[in-house]
Amino acid sequence: MTVRSPSEILRTKLALPCGATLPNRLAKAAMTERLADAHNRATPRLERLYRLWSEGGAGLLFTGNIQIDRRHLEAAGNVVIDGTESEAALAALRRFAAAATTAGNHAWVQLSHAGRQTQKPINPHPQAPSAVAVALPGGRFGEPVAMTTEQIASLPERFARAAKIARETGFTGVQLHAAHGYLLSSFLSPRANRRSDAYGGSLEARARVLLSSVRATRAAIGPDFPLSVKINSADFQRGGFSAEDSLTVVRWLDAEGIDLVEISGGSYEQPAMMAIDGLEPREQPTLPASTRAREAYFQAFAPAIRAALTRARLMVTGGFRTAAGMAAAIEADGIDVIGLGRPLCVDPAAPARLLRGEITQLDRWENQLRIGPGWLGPHSPFPLMRVVNGFGVQGWYYEQLVHLADQGEARPNLGVLAALIADQRREARTLAALVR
């Protein structure tokens, strides 16, 4: 029996149920870029950034979450596709798509609605399943209002309309963002969704708007266009969306004919997707016993998810750093696509080097990043300091994206505190310039 090297495994093509083929098993995961203009249109900075990533070797690029409602932004610099685009906005999307597919790879639009995780200056009263505020100090998010049944019923068509525009402007697939506490994710969570009507209560009711959005989107884009859903493996919160819930919803999504399921986890309240803890203790799901070491955050959920899928392919993002670990995830856990995020903020060409076998390990910058030593660091005994460090690291990676977009190279020697301050100032300027 011939033993394949990790790079050979990663270079394997992947056929999707819709008929499309990914050129290899590496994907640039969705990361918020916040580089849109004041009208929430794509920009030359986004084009430069995604051209770098396209030329960097990954077979699939996901955009950062592109919003379907300009009143509900994750950040002021989000791109919006809501069906009201001017010809200039559509032309900008076409340039964005062309840049993101320069090297012949796939580029899929991640469609999202920020829901209750909309920043307060953008919308002081964002729509949500129920009037349950994000449990974080600082007043960053507005007090949410419960959506009417009519507002909820309009969501599937809004996702579908945005997906159709994505296809028409040159992107090669779409993903609905139902993870990380945004609107579709919050509908799935019993903590955030306390409705007693057709959209709340049972898991079937909580998943209704997601499944309806999948059906509407598939009808709009046709059977030959890739459709993906990103979903939490768990919320990691007591009383939240559980691993058992996730497994059931994944089965339902598979039956709807999607092409790719991406599993992640957490939300702003419990940011497991950033490998940091929230203010409350993390609720750890019970998983089948295993002695095999796994390097990715959510990789342990993969075998159960793979067993639940009969059609869709499986992607896992978060924590992969070695070619051997990625290859083992494909061979042993049934993961089809490896999602890479933070390493590509510093080295956009890392996928190509992994695929050629030039490198076997990605830099672990996050292990070196901290606000300060001791009680000021990421392992502080004080939960709030751990959270501050987590967002400091996030700000550092945002600054790397900005440097890639502006200078074509990262700035890894930047200090975390300096990066956090620069990121906050830039976000304030973007917010002030936003055309509402």
C-alpha positions as CSV (number, residue, x, y, z in Angstrom):
1,M,0.0,0.0,0.0
2,T,1.4,3.4,-1.0
3,V,1.6,5.9,1.8
4,R,0.8,9.4,0.7
5,S,2.6,12.4,2.2
6,P,0.6,15.1,3.9
7,S,1.1,17.5,1.0
8,E,-0.2,14.9,-1.4
9,I,-3.3,14.4,0.7
10,L,-3.8,18.2,0.9
11,R,-3.4,18.5,-2.9
12,T,-6.3,16.0,-3.6
13,K,-9.2,17.5,-5.5
14,L,-12.7,17.4,-3.9
15,A,-15.9,16.9,-6.0
16,L,-19.0,18.6,-4.5
17,P,-22.5,17.1,-4.8
18,C,-23.6,20.1,-7.0
19,G,-20.9,19.1,-9.6
20,A,-18.3,21.7,-8.8
21,T,-14.7,20.6,-7.9
22,L,-12.3,22.2,-5.4
23,P,-8.7,22.1,-6.6
24,N,-7.3,21.1,-3.2
25,R,-8.4,20.6,0.5
26,L,-7.3,24.0,1.9
27,A,-9.7,26.9,2.4
28,K,-9.2,30.4,3.6
29,A,-11.9,30.6,6.3
30,A,-14.2,33.6,6.6
31,M,-12.6,36.5,8.6
32,T,-14.2,39.9,9.0
33,E,-12.1,42.3,6.9
34,R,-14.0,45.6,7.6
35,L,-12.6,47.1,4.4
36,A,-15.8,48.3,2.7
37,D,-16.4,51.9,1.9
38,A,-18.8,54.3,3.7
39,H,-21.6,52.9,1.5
40,N,-20.8,49.3,2.4
41,R,-19.4,48.6,-1.1
42,A,-16.4,46.4,-2.0
43,T,-13.2,48.4,-2.4
44,P,-9.8,48.1,-4.1
45,R,-8.3,47.2,-0.7
46,L,-10.5,44.1,-0.6
47,E,-9.5,43.3,-4.2
48,R,-5.8,43.5,-3.3
49,L,-6.2,41.4,-0.2
50,Y,-8.2,38.7,-1.9
51,R,-5.8,38.6,-4.9
52,L,-3.0,37.8,-2.5
53,W,-5.1,35.0,-1.0
54,S,-6.1,33.7,-4.4
55,E,-2.5,33.6,-5.5
56,G,-1.6,32.0,-2.1
57,G,-2.8,28.6,-3.1
58,A,-6.0,27.7,-1.1
59,G,-8.5,26.0,-3.3
60,L,-11.4,27.9,-1.6
61,L,-11.7,31.4,-0.2
62,F,-14.6,32.5,2.0
63,T,-15.3,36.2,2.2
64,G,-15.8,37.8,5.6
65,N,-19.5,37.9,6.6
66,I,-21.3,40.0,4.0
67,Q,-24.5,41.4,5.4
68,I,-28.0,41.1,4.0
69,D,-29.3,44.1,6.0
70,R,-27.4,47.3,6.3
71,R,-29.2,48.1,9.5
72,H,-27.6,45.1,11.1
73,L,-23.8,45.2,10.6
74,E,-21.2,43.2,12.6
75,A,-19.0,46.3,11.9
76,A,-19.2,49.5,10.0
77,G,-16.8,48.2,7.3
78,N,-18.9,45.2,6.3
79,V,-19.9,44.8,2.6
80,V,-23.7,44.6,2.2
81,I,-25.7,42.8,-0.5
82,D,-29.4,43.5,0.0
83,G,-30.9,43.9,-3.4
84,T,-30.7,47.7,-3.5
85,E,-27.2,47.8,-5.1
86,S,-26.4,50.6,-7.6
87,E,-24.6,49.8,-10.8
88,A,-21.4,51.1,-9.1
89,A,-21.9,48.6,-6.2
90,L,-22.5,45.7,-8.5
91,A,-19.4,46.6,-10.5
92,A,-17.4,46.7,-7.3
93,L,-18.7,43.2,-6.4
94,R,-17.6,42.0,-9.9
95,R,-14.1,43.3,-9.4
96,F,-14.0,41.8,-5.9
97,A,-15.0,38.4,-7.3
98,A,-12.6,38.6,-10.2
99,A,-9.7,39.4,-7.8
100,A,-10.7,36.6,-5.4
101,T,-10.7,34.0,-8.2
102,T,-7.5,35.2,-10.0
103,A,-5.7,31.8,-9.6
104,G,-8.6,29.7,-10.6
105,N,-9.7,28.9,-7.1
106,H,-13.3,29.1,-5.7
107,A,-14.5,32.2,-3.9
108,W,-17.7,31.9,-1.9
109,V,-19.6,34.7,-0.3
110,Q,-20.5,34.2,3.4
111,L,-23.9,35.8,3.9
112,S,-24.9,36.9,7.4
113,H,-27.3,39.0,9.5
114,A,-25.6,40.3,12.7
115,G,-28.9,40.3,14.7
116,R,-28.3,41.2,18.4
117,Q,-24.6,41.3,17.8
118,T,-25.0,44.6,15.9
119,Q,-23.0,47.4,17.4
120,K,-25.0,49.9,19.3
121,P,-23.9,53.0,17.3
122,I,-25.0,51.2,14.1
123,N,-28.4,50.2,15.5
124,P,-29.4,50.8,19.2
125,H,-32.3,48.3,18.9
126,P,-31.3,45.5,16.6
127,Q,-33.7,42.7,15.6
128,A,-33.3,39.3,17.3
129,P,-35.4,36.2,18.0
130,S,-36.2,37.6,21.5
131,A,-35.3,40.7,23.5
132,V,-32.3,39.0,25.1
133,A,-29.2,41.3,25.2
134,V,-25.7,40.1,24.6
135,A,-24.3,39.4,28.1
136,L,-21.1,41.4,27.8
137,P,-20.1,44.6,29.7
138,G,-19.3,47.9,28.1
139,G,-22.5,48.6,26.2
140,R,-21.1,47.6,22.8
141,F,-24.3,46.1,21.6
142,G,-27.8,47.6,21.6
143,E,-30.9,46.4,23.4
144,P,-32.5,43.9,20.9
145,V,-36.1,43.8,20.0
146,A,-38.0,40.6,19.2
147,M,-38.7,40.2,15.5
148,T,-42.3,40.0,14.3
149,T,-43.4,36.9,12.5
150,E,-43.6,38.9,9.3
151,Q,-39.9,40.1,9.7
152,I,-38.8,36.5,10.3
153,A,-40.7,35.2,7.3
154,S,-38.9,37.7,5.1
155,L,-35.5,36.4,5.9
156,P,-35.3,33.4,3.6
157,E,-36.0,35.6,0.6
158,R,-33.4,38.1,1.7
159,F,-30.7,35.5,1.9
160,A,-31.8,34.1,-1.4
161,R,-31.7,37.5,-3.1
162,A,-28.2,38.2,-1.9
163,A,-27.1,34.7,-3.0
164,K,-28.4,35.2,-6.5
165,I,-26.6,38.6,-6.7
166,A,-23.4,36.9,-5.5
167,R,-23.7,34.3,-8.4
168,E,-24.5,37.0,-10.9
169,T,-21.4,39.1,-10.0
170,G,-18.9,36.2,-10.4
171,F,-18.6,34.5,-7.0
172,T,-18.5,30.7,-7.3
173,G,-20.6,29.7,-4.2
174,V,-22.4,31.0,-1.1
175,Q,-22.4,30.2,2.6
176,L,-25.2,31.0,5.1
177,H,-23.6,32.0,8.4
178,A,-25.5,30.2,11.2
179,A,-22.7,30.2,13.8
180,H,-21.0,32.5,16.3
181,G,-24.2,34.1,17.8
182,Y,-25.3,36.0,14.7
183,L,-29.0,36.0,13.8
184,L,-29.5,32.5,12.4
185,S,-27.3,31.1,15.2
186,S,-29.3,33.0,17.9
187,F,-32.5,31.5,16.5
188,L,-31.0,28.0,17.2
189,S,-30.0,28.9,20.8
190,P,-32.5,28.4,23.6
191,R,-30.7,31.1,25.6
192,A,-31.3,33.7,22.9
193,N,-34.5,32.4,21.4
194,R,-37.3,32.4,24.0
195,R,-40.2,32.5,21.5
196,S,-43.3,30.4,21.9
197,D,-44.5,30.6,18.4
198,A,-43.6,28.7,15.2
199,Y,-40.0,29.9,15.5
200,G,-39.2,29.0,19.1
201,G,-39.4,26.2,21.6
202,S,-38.5,22.9,20.0
203,L,-35.4,22.4,18.0
204,E,-37.4,22.0,14.9
205,A,-39.1,25.4,15.5
206,R,-35.7,27.1,16.3
207,A,-34.2,25.7,13.1
208,R,-37.2,26.6,10.9
209,V,-35.8,30.0,9.6
210,L,-32.4,28.5,8.8
211,L,-33.9,25.5,6.9
212,S,-36.3,27.9,5.1
213,S,-33.4,30.1,4.1
214,V,-31.5,27.2,2.8
215,R,-34.5,26.1,0.6
216,A,-35.0,29.6,-0.7
217,T,-31.3,30.1,-1.4
218,R,-31.1,26.8,-3.3
219,A,-34.1,27.7,-5.4
220,A,-32.5,31.1,-6.2
221,I,-29.1,29.9,-7.2
222,G,-30.0,26.6,-8.8
223,P,-28.8,23.0,-8.2
224,D,-25.4,23.5,-9.8
225,F,-24.0,26.2,-7.6
226,P,-22.2,25.4,-4.3
227,L,-24.3,26.1,-1.1
228,S,-22.7,25.8,2.3
229,V,-23.8,26.5,5.9
230,K,-21.6,27.4,8.8
231,I,-22.9,26.1,12.1
232,N,-21.7,25.8,15.7
233,S,-20.7,22.4,16.9
234,A,-21.9,23.8,20.2
235,D,-22.3,27.2,21.8
236,F,-20.3,26.1,24.9
237,Q,-22.8,27.8,27.1
238,R,-25.1,26.2,29.7
239,G,-28.6,26.1,28.2
240,G,-27.3,27.0,24.8
241,F,-27.2,25.2,21.4
242,S,-25.8,21.8,22.3
243,A,-23.6,19.3,20.5
244,E,-26.7,17.0,20.3
245,D,-28.7,19.8,18.8
246,S,-26.0,20.5,16.2
247,L,-25.9,16.9,15.1
248,T,-29.6,16.9,14.5
249,V,-29.6,20.2,12.6
250,V,-26.7,18.9,10.4
251,R,-28.8,15.9,9.4
252,W,-31.6,18.2,8.4
253,L,-29.2,20.5,6.4
254,D,-27.8,17.4,4.7
255,A,-31.3,16.4,3.7
256,E,-31.9,19.8,2.2
257,G,-29.1,19.2,-0.4
258,I,-26.3,21.6,0.8
259,D,-22.8,20.9,-0.5
260,L,-20.6,21.7,2.5
261,V,-21.1,22.0,6.2
262,E,-18.5,24.0,8.1
263,I,-18.5,23.4,11.9
264,S,-17.2,26.0,14.3
265,G,-18.3,27.1,17.8
266,G,-19.0,29.8,20.3
267,S,-20.2,33.4,20.1
268,Y,-19.1,36.8,21.4
269,E,-20.3,35.7,24.9
270,Q,-18.2,32.5,24.8
271,P,-15.7,33.1,22.0
272,A,-14.5,29.5,21.5
273,M,-13.9,30.2,17.8
274,M,-11.0,32.5,19.0
275,A,-9.7,29.9,21.5
276,I,-10.4,32.1,24.5
277,D,-12.9,31.9,27.4
278,G,-15.8,34.2,28.0
279,L,-16.8,35.7,31.4
280,E,-18.8,32.6,32.4
281,P,-17.3,29.0,32.7
282,R,-17.2,27.2,29.4
283,E,-19.8,24.3,29.1
284,Q,-17.9,21.3,27.7
285,P,-20.0,18.9,25.6
286,T,-19.7,15.2,26.3
287,L,-18.0,13.5,23.4
288,P,-17.2,9.9,22.6
289,A,-13.9,8.8,24.3
290,S,-10.8,9.0,22.1
291,T,-7.1,8.8,22.9
292,R,-6.0,10.3,19.6
293,A,-4.5,13.7,19.8
294,R,-6.2,16.4,17.7
295,E,-4.8,19.9,17.1
296,A,-7.9,21.8,15.9
297,Y,-10.5,23.4,18.2
298,F,-13.5,21.6,16.9
299,Q,-11.9,18.5,15.3
300,A,-13.2,16.2,18.0
301,F,-16.8,16.8,16.8
302,A,-15.9,15.7,13.2
303,P,-16.4,12.0,13.4
304,A,-20.0,12.3,14.7
305,I,-20.8,15.0,12.2
306,R,-19.3,12.9,9.3
307,A,-21.4,9.9,10.3
308,A,-24.5,12.1,10.2
309,L,-23.8,13.3,6.6
310,T,-24.9,11.3,3.6
311,R,-24.3,13.9,0.9
312,A,-22.6,17.1,2.1
313,R,-18.9,17.5,2.5
314,L,-17.4,18.5,5.9
315,M,-15.1,21.5,6.7
316,V,-13.5,22.3,10.1
317,T,-11.8,25.6,10.9
318,G,-9.7,26.7,13.9
319,G,-6.4,25.6,15.3
320,F,-4.9,23.6,12.4
321,R,-1.1,24.3,12.3
322,T,0.7,21.3,10.9
323,A,0.5,19.5,7.6
324,A,0.5,16.2,9.4
325,G,-2.4,17.2,11.6
326,M,-4.4,18.4,8.6
327,A,-3.7,15.2,6.7
328,A,-4.7,13.1,9.7
329,A,-7.9,15.0,10.1
330,I,-8.8,14.1,6.5
331,E,-7.7,10.5,6.7
332,A,-8.9,9.6,10.2
333,D,-11.8,12.0,11.0
334,G,-13.4,12.2,7.6
335,I,-12.9,16.0,7.3
336,D,-12.9,17.0,3.6
337,V,-11.8,20.6,3.8
338,I,-9.3,22.2,6.2
339,G,-10.1,25.8,7.1
340,L,-7.2,28.2,7.8
341,G,-7.7,31.6,9.3
342,R,-5.2,33.5,11.4
343,P,-2.0,32.1,9.8
344,L,-3.2,33.6,6.5
345,C,-3.3,37.0,8.0
346,V,0.4,37.0,8.3
347,D,1.5,34.7,5.5
348,P,-1.1,34.6,2.7
349,A,1.1,32.2,0.6
350,A,1.2,29.6,3.4
351,P,-1.3,27.3,1.6
352,A,0.9,27.1,-1.5
353,R,3.9,26.2,0.5
354,L,2.0,23.5,2.4
355,L,0.8,22.0,-0.8
356,R,4.3,22.0,-2.3
357,G,5.7,20.4,0.9
358,E,8.1,23.3,1.4
359,I,6.8,23.7,5.0
360,T,5.2,21.3,7.4
361,Q,4.1,23.7,10.1
362,L,2.5,27.1,10.3
363,D,3.6,29.8,12.7
364,R,1.7,30.0,16.0
365,W,1.7,33.8,16.4
366,E,-1.2,33.6,18.9
367,N,1.1,31.9,21.4
368,Q,3.3,35.0,21.5
369,L,0.6,37.6,21.7
370,R,-0.4,39.2,25.0
371,I,-1.3,42.6,26.5
372,G,1.1,42.1,29.4
373,P,2.7,39.6,31.8
374,G,1.2,37.9,34.8
375,W,-2.3,39.1,35.7
376,L,-2.3,41.3,32.6
377,G,-1.8,38.3,30.3
378,P,-4.0,35.8,28.5
379,H,-3.9,33.4,31.5
380,S,-4.9,36.1,34.0
381,P,-6.9,34.8,37.0
382,F,-9.4,37.6,36.2
383,P,-11.9,36.6,33.5
384,L,-12.2,40.2,32.2
385,M,-8.4,40.4,31.5
386,R,-8.5,37.1,29.6
387,V,-11.3,38.6,27.5
388,V,-9.4,41.8,26.9
389,N,-6.3,39.8,25.8
390,G,-8.5,37.8,23.5
391,F,-9.9,40.9,21.8
392,G,-6.3,42.4,21.8
393,V,-5.2,39.4,19.8
394,Q,-8.2,39.7,17.5
395,G,-7.2,43.4,16.9
396,W,-3.6,42.3,16.1
397,Y,-4.9,40.1,13.3
398,Y,-7.2,42.8,12.0
399,E,-4.2,45.1,11.7
400,Q,-2.3,42.4,9.8
401,L,-5.2,42.3,7.3
402,V,-5.1,46.1,6.9
403,H,-1.3,45.9,6.2
404,L,-1.8,43.1,3.7
405,A,-4.5,45.2,1.9
406,D,-2.4,48.4,1.9
407,Q,1.2,47.3,1.7
408,G,1.0,43.7,0.4
409,E,2.8,42.3,3.5
410,A,2.0,41.9,7.2
411,R,3.6,43.6,10.1
412,P,4.2,40.7,12.6
413,N,6.5,42.8,14.9
414,L,3.5,45.0,15.9
415,G,2.7,45.0,19.6
416,V,-0.7,43.7,20.8
417,L,-1.6,46.8,22.8
418,A,-0.6,49.1,19.9
419,A,-2.5,47.0,17.5
420,L,-5.6,47.0,19.7
421,I,-5.5,50.8,20.0
422,A,-5.0,51.3,16.2
423,D,-7.8,48.8,15.5
424,Q,-10.2,50.6,17.8
425,R,-9.3,54.0,16.3
426,R,-9.8,52.8,12.8
427,E,-13.1,51.2,13.7
428,A,-14.2,54.5,15.2
429,R,-13.3,56.4,12.0
430,T,-15.1,53.9,9.8
431,L,-18.2,54.1,12.0
432,A,-18.1,57.9,11.9
433,A,-17.9,57.9,8.1
434,L,-20.7,55.3,7.6
435,V,-23.6,56.5,5.4
436,R,-26.7,55.4,7.3
